Amino acid sequence: MKIVSIFEDSLFAICYGDGSLNEFDKLMDLWTNVAYLKEFAVNNKVVDVAQFVEDRLAEADKLQDKLDEIMSNHDPLEKYFMPLYNSETGFKILSLQKGKLSKSKLRIYAIKIDENMFLITGGAIKMSQEMKDHDDTKNELDKLNTAQQYLKSQGIFDYDSFFELLNEENDH
């Protein structure tokens, strides 16, 4: 597992496996790939495949624009990310978060490291109300929990401890 910066010192993403593509770039590639979206729609028994593809392409574009806008305006990433569970309020160390735009099916999952600092662990096209009810979102929940446990095992609890870990990774 490797961690790379996406936007300055605020938004990071995990690279799994060989580390060639981070999770954010992987999601953007998938969510803007018409063939992938068509196959996903068919596999999930979507009635209007063409509309599904068109909607996801538009959502991916809006999502990228929103993140670019937040970063260029130096707004807090909390304008996009929110606690994964409605029961989580306030700042909890390494809390699980989701990023979504209003009425969008695209979800980016991340761990909140500190104020205005998030680590993307993955994302999915939401096809069910509960994460546990669809294989893709269930897999993303597993990735979130695994990354959270990894960070805890490395003693990560804030901005400084996170950057210590990044510096150690870069030294190896």
Protein Blocks (a to p, Z undefined) as FASTA:
>chain_A
ZZddfbljlbccddehjlmacfklmmmmmmmmmklmmmmmmmnopablmlmmmmmmmmmm
mmmmmmmmmmmnopafklmgccfblklgcjdehiacddddehiabdcddddfbghiacdf
bdcddfbfblklpfklmmmmmmmmmmmmmmmmnopabfklmmmmmmmmmmZZ
